[in-house]
Amino acid sequence: MTAPSTRRDARLLGRLNRRGFRLVMVLDTLAVFGLAVGSMVYRFGPPGQWPTYPIGAYALSFSVSTLIFIAAFYFGGLYEREPRLGGAAVLPRAARLALAGGSFVALLNLSLTGLVNQRGSLIERALPFPVQNLLAVIVLSAIAVAVNRAIVQAVRTRREGLPRVIIAGEEADLDLARRHLAANTADLVVVAEIDHHRAVVDVARESRATDVLLVTAAWLDEWYPRTIGRLDRMGVTTLLRVTGRETLFGLDRLREVGGLPFVLLLPQTMPSSQRHFKRLLDLFLLVVTAPVWLLLLGAVALYQLVAAGRPLFYRQTRVGVGGVTFEMVKFRTMRLDAEGDGVARLASDGDPRVIPACRWVRATRADELPQILHILTGRMSVVGPRPERPELTAGFEKEIAGYTRRHEVPPGLTGLAQIHGRYHTDAQYKLGYDLQYLVNWSPVLDLEIIARTIWVILTRRV
């Protein structure tokens, strides 16, 4: 009876993991809430002796604060799947995220207190959480998170054994790796060596490998992205050994395995936690700016009815997130026979197909306003790579290596390529901007691109 139950539990955990849930989240939640309660007990004694507020108010405050801390840890990437080899130091990241979570708790408390007092209820704090206690929780929760990761790693190693590693590369590089890894037999088990890169997926499956160390950087062109993607879907982590030459190009977050520097290779540039955070930011921006874009949408729609007539909207199949197509809507600014021959063409500077009275609509990109509805449904984002037509995308994917990576996130209403380029900028140059955006994404970058887009529109630099 035990074995089938264990297998069911493993399958359940596997499904939860694929959806982003980690058991360590439970440990972190208990730790943060326990630290909040423990700090009060340490200062004031049992709950009945806590000052001013009823126990229920403290319970609510600590629960809300704990959720904020866990959200900060989640959106900061602490719950992304990490490799068992050369894991990045947790404590510095946890400390930064704990400080961010604690700062948000303090700001929320200040805002709610002011709001409640404006309504005539004079209270010291809407969320009772003494400042000294909050500071203690910020410091101690970072330590607790790091300890929880060490516990989980130890339990995983005891249950699954040491990481099973494949070394792949040219003979000279393999020899160097052998000599370095020989001193780390207590940390890993080398299950195979590959001097021909095409066999790695089959060898990983047969040897039940957990990690692949690619020690010859020249093989990366052959491995990326298909081989790395297949290994990732098998649950196998791939790390690339880097030399001084690669680090000069700005590589960061190096990982040490057997005294050799490695970087983690991922099939996706933006982790799921960042994609979820980006989606929340989109919805927040739409809600805050709703009076503005609703007014603009209505005004441009009325103008287009007069200037271009019906049909008001132009629908076109575009490639969205994951390469899945969708029907994108925009205000029609071109003649009805703009593509009468059925051949897809990129827009050009001074395109004769554009209706003269609608040139300013296109120049200010007001024709894109209906796509806000796609943002609401999640098919698009406020900022991201612009969606291309499948006919054009098929050609770009053949001609430009790595073009498919721009489909990792929903396409955007605007993007880094749009504020630096023009309608006629070459697709390969636009891809460079798109990939730079994915690698360096942050909420601040999105806000910067939005602000610069407004400047581009005002100056009509398209």
Phi and psi in degrees as a GROMACS rama.xvg file:
@    title "Ramachandran Plot"
@    xaxis  label "Phi"
@    yaxis  label "Psi"
@TYPE xy
-70.6079  -43.5232  THR-2
-62.0694  -50.3227  ALA-3
-59.3918  -39.0824  PRO-4
-63.4345  -41.4857  SER-5
-63.2161  -41.2014  THR-6
-65.3678  -39.391  ARG-7
-63.112  -42.306  ARG-8
-61.6454  -41.4576  ASP-9
-64.2231  -41.033  ALA-10
-65.4211  -40.2565  ARG-11
-62.732  -44.9198  LEU-12
-63.5601  -36.4501  LEU-13
-62.7424  -43.4115  GLY-14
-64.9847  -41.1415  ARG-15
-64.548  -39.7365  LEU-16
-62.6524  -40.5012  ASN-17
-65.653  -24.7045  ARG-18
-90.1206  3.97934  ARG-19
98.455  -0.175642  GLY-20
-87.177  138.129  PHE-21
-128.997  140.381  ARG-22
-60.571  -28.6822  LEU-23
-65.2306  -20.0229  VAL-24
-60.7274  -38.9916  MET-25
-65.1859  -43.08  VAL-26
-62.2506  -42.6928  LEU-27
-65.8021  -39.901  ASP-28
-61.9036  -47.3399  THR-29
-62.7605  -37.1128  LEU-30
-66.2278  -47.8627  ALA-31
-65.4814  -46.5487  VAL-32
-63.8346  -41.9998  PHE-33
-62.7983  -38.1727  GLY-34
-66.6446  -37.8149  LEU-35
-62.7999  -46.9411  ALA-36
-67.7815  -44.6146  VAL-37
-61.5065  -37.8515  GLY-38
-65.3367  -33.7999  SER-39
-70.1484  -42.4618  MET-40
-63.2039  -40.153  VAL-41
-62.4458  -39.5859  TYR-42
-84.9641  -38.887  ARG-43
-119.551  -8.02786  PHE-44
94.898  -160.234  GLY-45
-59.5501  159.296  PRO-46
-51.9637  -34.3293  PRO-47
-63.9118  -16.8989  GLY-48
-101.85  4.39551  GLN-49
-70.0119  145.003  TRP-50
-79.1749  148.522  PRO-51
69.8787  -51.7054  THR-52
-105.563  152.934  TYR-53
-69.1105  160.93  PRO-54
-60.3574  -36.5801  ILE-55
-60.1383  -37.6865  GLY-56
-66.4058  -40.6534  ALA-57
-65.036  -41.5366  TYR-58
-61.7479  -43.0852  ALA-59
-64.1412  -44.5424  LEU-60
-61.3313  -45.0341  SER-61
-69.2686  -34.4098  PHE-62
-66.9693  -46.4638  SER-63
-62.4261  -43.7834  VAL-64
-62.9288  -39.8393  SER-65
-63.6502  -42.1389  THR-66
-61.8807  -38.2867  LEU-67
-66.0547  -43.3446  ILE-68
-61.5192  -45.7111  PHE-69
-65.6135  -37.5433  ILE-70
-62.8608  -40.9123  ALA-71
-62.1903  -42.2143  ALA-72
-64.2733  -40.6112  PHE-73
-66.8013  -54.4571  TYR-74
-69.0607  -18.007  PHE-75
-82.7886  -0.533787  GLY-76
88.7385  11.8748  GLY-77
-71.2357  -16.0448  LEU-78
-106.806  11.1346  TYR-79
-72.5506  150.827  GLU-80
-65.3114  120.864  ARG-81
-103.506  147.842  GLU-82
-68.2947  149.866  PRO-83
-75.5631  -19.6627  ARG-84
-101.024  135.107  LEU-85
59.7446  36.5408  GLY-86
-59.1027  141.354  GLY-87
-68.1483  150.644  ALA-88
-60.7167  129.009  ALA-89
-85.6049  -38.598  VAL-90
-58.0097  -46.8408  LEU-91
-59.9451  -42.6637  PRO-92
-66.6666  -43.6067  ARG-93
-62.4223  -37.3043  ALA-94
-64.5043  -44.7549  ALA-95
-62.9332  -42.6464  ARG-96
-72.0243  -35.3362  LEU-97
-64.1011  -39.7057  ALA-98
-63.8067  -40.7637  LEU-99
-63.8545  -44.3704  ALA-100
-63.6472  -44.4074  GLY-101
-64.0747  -38.4274  GLY-102
-64.2826  -39.3747  SER-103
-66.9611  -37.5412  PHE-104
-60.2689  -46.2743  VAL-105
-63.4864  -41.7868  ALA-106
-66.1435  -42.679  LEU-107
-62.945  -42.0785  LEU-108
-61.7373  -44.0407  ASN-109
-63.2538  -43.2191  LEU-110
-66.4043  -46.5508  SER-111
-64.9752  -38.6021  LEU-112
-62.8768  -44.8949  THR-113
-62.6347  -39.6713  GLY-114
-64.9282  -44.0546  LEU-115
-65.6473  -41.3254  VAL-116
-65.9951  -32.6755  ASN-117
-64.2905  -25.5578  GLN-118
-88.6838  6.42045  ARG-119
99.249  -0.826335  GLY-120
-98.0678  107.031  SER-121
-85.8973  101.31  LEU-122
-129.035  154.132  ILE-123
-73.4261  -41.9858  GLU-124
-143.54  133.807  ARG-125
-71.0245  -35.8453  ALA-126
-117.836  95.6366  LEU-127
-62.1714  111.734  PRO-128
-155.811  95.1769  PHE-129
-51.5021  141.713  PRO-130
-58.877  -42.4105  VAL-131
-60.8324  -39.953  GLN-132
-67.3736  -40.1181  ASN-133
-63.226  -41.369  LEU-134
-61.8196  -40.9309  LEU-135
-64.217  -39.6844  ALA-136
-66.2888  -38.431  VAL-137
-58.5971  -47.4234  ILE-138
-69.7578  -49.4874  VAL-139
-72.8123  -30.3351  LEU-140
-67.4434  -35.0103  SER-141
-62.68  -42.1497  ALA-142
-65.2327  -42.427  ILE-143
-62.6767  -39.5799  ALA-144
-62.3437  -43.9839  VAL-145
-63.8948  -40.9205  ALA-146
-64.5837  -41.9115  VAL-147
-60.1462  -39.7716  ASN-148
-63.9405  -39.9366  ARG-149
-64.9151  -38.5502  ALA-150
-64.7788  -47.3013  ILE-151
-62.2079  -40.6388  VAL-152
-63.8129  -41.686  GLN-153
-65.6824  -42.5777  ALA-154
-64.5813  -40.7179  VAL-155
-64.6538  -42.1723  ARG-156
-64.8061  -39.0281  THR-157
-66.8985  -35.8343  ARG-158
-80.1593  -41.7044  ARG-159
-103.221  -12.2126  GLU-160
88.6369  -179.767  GLY-161
-67.8225  154.405  LEU-162
-55.8496  135.81  PRO-163
-100.803  114.983  ARG-164
-114.051  138.693  VAL-165
-107.924  133.218  ILE-166
-104.298  130.02  ILE-167
-130.098  132.154  ALA-168
162.874  -177.978  GLY-169
-69.7408  160.847  GLU-170
-58.6716  -42.7825  GLU-171
-62.1678  -40.7134  ALA-172
-71.3918  -37.2451  ASP-173
-61.4348  -42.2027  LEU-174
-62.4151  -42.1167  ASP-175
-62.0791  -43.5469  LEU-176
-65.5981  -39.1888  ALA-177
-58.3827  -47.0105  ARG-178
-63.8587  -36.7349  ARG-179
-75.7989  -40.0924  HIS-180
-75.956  -18.839  LEU-181
-60.1568  -27.3613  ALA-182
-87.614  4.20875  ALA-183
-126.678  35.7412  ASN-184
-66.9859  -17.8528  THR-185
-79.3354  -12.1875  ALA-186
-104.283  -18.0568  ASP-187
-160.153  166.84  LEU-188
-126.369  121.589  VAL-189
-82.7727  115.072  VAL-190
-99.5596  -15.8957  VAL-191
-165.417  153.998  ALA-192
-124.337  138.605  GLU-193
-126.162  123.847  ILE-194
-108.736  11.5829  ASP-195
-139.544  111.918  HIS-196
-66.1473  -19.2239  HIS-197
-71.3935  -16.6365  ARG-198
-95.6485  2.9659  ALA-199
-64.8161  -38.6265  VAL-200
-65.7257  -44.3184  VAL-201
-64.6515  -42.7067  ASP-202
-64.4779  -39.9616  VAL-203
-62.5322  -39.4074  ALA-204
-68.6227  -43.7193  ARG-205
-69.4281  -36.4095  GLU-206
-91.7036  -1.19182  SER-207
54.027  45.1969  ARG-208
-69.7081  150.342  ALA-209
-105.531  -24.4098  THR-210
-144.826  150.372  ASP-211
-124.354  127.981  VAL-212
-103.492  109.088  LEU-213
-88.6267  109.513  LEU-214
-101  -1.35176  VAL-215
-117.452  106.747  THR-216
-62.4126  -28.2235  ALA-217
-63.3779  -20.9866  ALA-218
-76.3218  -12.3206  TRP-219
-60.4121  -35.2266  LEU-220
-58.916  -35.0413  ASP-221
-80.5689  -31.8343  GLU-222
-81.2924  -29.6058  TRP-223
-97.9287  134.231  TYR-224
-100.798  -9.02651  PRO-225
-65.7822  -50.3338  ARG-226
-64.192  -43.4931  THR-227
-63.5729  -38.5915  ILE-228
-64.2023  -41.8655  GLY-229
-64.8339  -41.4521  ARG-230
-63.6023  -41.6113  LEU-231
-62.7382  -41.5608  ASP-232
-65.9408  -22.7579  ARG-233
-84.8383  -3.46368  MET-234
83.4679  17.5004  GLY-235
-101.599  127.259  VAL-236
-87.5471  139.764  THR-237
-116.539  128.629  THR-238
-122.942  141.986  LEU-239
-110.238  126.502  LEU-240
-72.9145  134.562  ARG-241
-117.069  152.403  VAL-242
-109.754  -179.32  THR-243
-59.3029  -32.0936  GLY-244
-61.6389  -45.1322  ARG-245
-66.7981  -38.0786  GLU-246
-66.8076  -24.7215  THR-247
-66.1629  -19.5937  LEU-248
-87.2813  9.73132  PHE-249
97.1201  15.8411  GLY-250
-63.7319  136.793  LEU-251
-128.474  178.54  ASP-252
54.78  48.2237  ARG-253
-65.7012  146.888  LEU-254
-119.327  138.177  ARG-255
-101.021  126.312  GLU-256
-133.009  115.246  VAL-257
61.0869  30.9869  GLY-258
81.1917  0.697552  GLY-259
-105.402  142.959  LEU-260
-84.2788  133.483  PRO-261
-131.629  157.977  PHE-262
-122.652  148.09  VAL-263
-78.9973  131.203  LEU-264
-100.946  125.657  LEU-265
-120.425  142.252  LEU-266
-72.5396  -17.1184  PRO-267
-123.393  137.883  GLN-268
-75.8308  -40.1764  THR-269
-105.576  119.58  MET-270
-66.6759  162.602  PRO-271
-62.1191  -34.6258  SER-272
-62.1808  -39.7346  SER-273
-69.3796  -37.7367  GLN-274
-63.9418  -38.7684  ARG-275
-67.6691  -40.6335  HIS-276
-62.7196  -40.9507  PHE-277
-61.9714  -39.0718  LYS-278
-64.6677  -42.7796  ARG-279
-62.6011  -39.6274  LEU-280
-63.7497  -40.3977  LEU-281
-57.4341  -49.9638  ASP-282
-63.7984  -39.6058  LEU-283
-62.424  -45.3515  PHE-284
-64.0426  -39.2522  LEU-285
-66.1903  -40.2344  LEU-286
-66.1461  -44.7268  VAL-287
-65.6752  -38.478  VAL-288
-98.0328  10.4739  THR-289
-53.6637  -45.109  ALA-290
-59.0341  -34.5604  PRO-291
-73.0855  -52.7256  VAL-292
-72.7223  -28.0108  TRP-293
-65.5738  -41.4736  LEU-294
-65.5497  -45.336  LEU-295
-63.5051  -41.6569  LEU-296
-60.3945  -43.9335  LEU-297
-67.3053  -41.4768  GLY-298
-66.089  -45.4025  ALA-299
-66.8803  -36.3414  VAL-300
-61.2294  -43.31  ALA-301
-63.6279  -43.1153  LEU-302
-62.8541  -42.6296  TYR-303
-65.006  -35.0936  GLN-304
-60.6987  -37.6943  LEU-305
-77.6502  -44.3321  VAL-306
-79.8978  -38.6056  ALA-307
-113.594  -18.367  ALA-308
74.458  -161.536  GLY-309
-98.9937  150.348  ARG-310
-72.5374  144.126  PRO-311
-71.0083  -39.568  LEU-312
-104.413  153.655  PHE-313
-118.755  121.34  TYR-314
-105.978  136.176  ARG-315
-147.738  138.126  GLN-316
-72.2785  126.578  THR-317
-128.72  162.226  ARG-318
-93.9424  126.043  VAL-319
-108.52  -156.451  GLY-320
-61.767  137.825  VAL-321
71.6008  10.8556  GLY-322
80.6215  4.61002  GLY-323
-80.1994  132.481  VAL-324
-82.2707  155.869  THR-325
-150.438  163.788  PHE-326
-90.7452  106.256  GLU-327
-86.9582  139.022  MET-328
-112.52  137.317  VAL-329
-148.785  163.675  LYS-330
-68.2412  137.082  PHE-331
-74.4594  122.321  ARG-332
-119.274  -4.46608  THR-333
-109.086  163.456  MET-334
-62.0409  156.9  ARG-335
-64.4816  -25.6851  LEU-336
-101.072  27.3682  ASP-337
-59.4248  -34.1158  ALA-338
-129.876  53.8235  GLU-339
-63.4209  -24.814  GLY-340
-85.7721  -1.07165  ASP-341
77.8244  8.44438  GLY-342
-95.8923  126.512  VAL-343
-73.765  132.777  ALA-344
-133.493  143.276  ARG-345
-72.0697  145.794  LEU-346
-65.5943  145.271  ALA-347
-122.04  164.87  SER-348
-67.0632  125.97  ASP-349
68.4844  34.2492  GLY-350
-55.658  121.765  ASP-351
-68.9366  -13.3334  PRO-352
-75.2264  -15.5072  ARG-353
-76.0489  134.475  VAL-354
-64.8362  126.68  ILE-355
-51.5349  -43.417  PRO-356
-69.3814  -11.5657  ALA-357
-106.388  6.05895  CYS-358
-63.3741  -38.9765  ARG-359
-69.3204  -30.7848  TRP-360
-63.9866  -42.1306  VAL-361
-72.0183  -39.0685  ARG-362
-63.5129  -36.1594  ALA-363
-90.5637  1.13089  THR-364
61.9051  22.2374  ARG-365
-68.1486  -19.1457  ALA-366
-66.9604  -16.2235  ASP-367
-85.4917  -7.15124  GLU-368
-55.388  -38.7956  LEU-369
-59.2546  -18.2654  PRO-370
-69.8198  -9.78839  GLN-371
-58.4833  -32.572  ILE-372
-64.4648  -34.4495  LEU-373
-67.1741  -33.5883  HIS-374
-65.5818  -39.9569  ILE-375
-61.0398  -36.4216  LEU-376
-86.5046  -6.71494  THR-377
90.266  -0.0375446  GLY-378
-74.3714  -25.5666  ARG-379
-132.095  172.324  MET-380
-128.029  163.905  SER-381
-63.868  -44.5825  VAL-382
-123.932  136.979  VAL-383
166.132  177.644  GLY-384
-62.1387  136.629  PRO-385
-66.3584  142.114  ARG-386
-74.1248  133.33  PRO-387
-104.388  164.986  GLU-388
-76.9511  144.333  ARG-389
-60.1586  -32.4488  PRO-390
-63.6954  -39.4032  GLU-391
-77.7072  -38.4323  LEU-392
-61.3171  -39.3559  THR-393
-59.0966  -40.0816  ALA-394
-71.1538  -40.5625  GLY-395
-63.0004  -38.8845  PHE-396
-64.4001  -31.7855  GLU-397
-76.5681  -34.8901  LYS-398
-89.8746  -29.6551  GLU-399
-118.713  114.212  ILE-400
-64.6355  135.042  ALA-401
83.8778  6.08509  GLY-402
-62.3609  -32.3851  TYR-403
-65.9649  -18.8514  THR-404
-67.2093  -20.6875  ARG-405
-70.1485  -10.258  ARG-406
-92.2018  10.0546  HIS-407
-70.993  -24.7645  GLU-408
-124.487  159.7  VAL-409
-58.6293  141.784  PRO-410
-62.8943  155.996  PRO-411
-108.21  157.861  GLY-412
-67.3127  -34.3109  LEU-413
-141.606  173.261  THR-414
-164.907  176.801  GLY-415
-62.9066  -37.3963  LEU-416
-66.6025  -30.097  ALA-417
-75.7002  -30.4279  GLN-418
-85.6001  -17.6131  ILE-419
-102.923  -27.0487  HIS-420
-107.912  -165.955  GLY-421
-130.336  177.989  ARG-422
-58.7911  -34.9841  TYR-423
-96.4574  7.23427  HIS-424
-62.0314  138.672  THR-425
-59.334  143.125  ASP-426
-60.7265  -34.4254  ALA-427
-67.5266  -36.5801  GLN-428
-70.2567  -39.0051  TYR-429
-62.7342  -37.0021  LYS-430
-61.046  -38.8897  LEU-431
-58.0464  -43.2194  GLY-432
-66.1014  -40.7736  TYR-433
-62.4926  -44.2267  ASP-434
-70.1121  -35.3722  LEU-435
-61.7991  -38.7028  GLN-436
-63.7036  -44.9961  TYR-437
-63.0491  -42.0017  LEU-438
-69.0439  -36.0106  VAL-439
-106.2  17.933  ASN-440
-59.3221  140.868  TRP-441
-159.438  159.338  SER-442
-57.5249  -35.9024  PRO-443
-64.2892  -39.5104  VAL-444
-63.3876  -42.2137  LEU-445
-59.2828  -45.7072  ASP-446
-65.0174  -37.0561  LEU-447
-64.7239  -42.9929  GLU-448
-65.3995  -39.1747  ILE-449
-61.8863  -45.3153  ILE-450
-63.1413  -41.931  ALA-451
-72.3375  -28.614  ARG-452
-63.9417  -41.9728  THR-453
-60.0742  -40.6136  ILE-454
-66.1417  -40.9666  TRP-455
-61.1883  -41.3463  VAL-456
-65.8487  -44.2749  ILE-457
-63.9376  -34.8079  LEU-458
-91.659  -3.87984  THR-459
54.775  38.6701  ARG-460
-92.2082  77.842  ARG-461
